[in-house]
């Protein structure tokens, strides 16, 4: 996605599979409270309309004692890896 495409959609949650929404929201709240999201595995919408499993970890970066930005590391997972994480959830 381009920056423009992402901004037009509004919330990043527009790209998250409905079945993974609460899991992502819980980890988002954790990050806002603790500064770290923990490992989050979810399905992300592709430009072609399919789904890809993603493993992410995000942390909140502070500047002058206030939240400044979020740094996230993500990697694509195989369908098998994603399904295994889903079973463990």
C-alpha positions, 0 to 999 in steps of 0.5 A: 500500500502507498501512504495515500492508500493507507491514509484514505482507509482511516484506521489501520484496523481496516486491514485486520481480519475481523476474527483477529480484531480483538486480539490486536486491540488487546495488544494495542491497549497493552502497548499504550499502558506498558510501552510494548505490545508483545507478540501479535499474530494476525491476518492482514488484508493484501491489496489483491483482497487476500489475507497474509499472516503477520507476526508483529511486535510494537513499542511506544517511543517517548520524547520529552516524557510524552509518547512520540511514535510507535516502532513496529517490527513485522514479518510474514508467516506461512499459513501453517504458522499463522493457523498454529498461533490461532489454535494457541490463542 
